[in-house]
């Protein structure tokens, strides 16, 4: 999980996949497809999501390697 967000009354999260793709999911979608975090990487606990472009750059630079492996 990269970020938690709220749009109107709807809550959601952005997930980063091992292949570098990312997508947003509502709480309802996460429950429907049984999305459950497997662990937390303390090194990245303070990561600040800025934009998908920055997320892609951070992924390409290897920032998430420890968390995704």
Helices and strands as residue ranges (DSSP letters): E 3-7, E 10-16, E 22-26, H 27-32, G 42-44, H 52-60, H 65-68
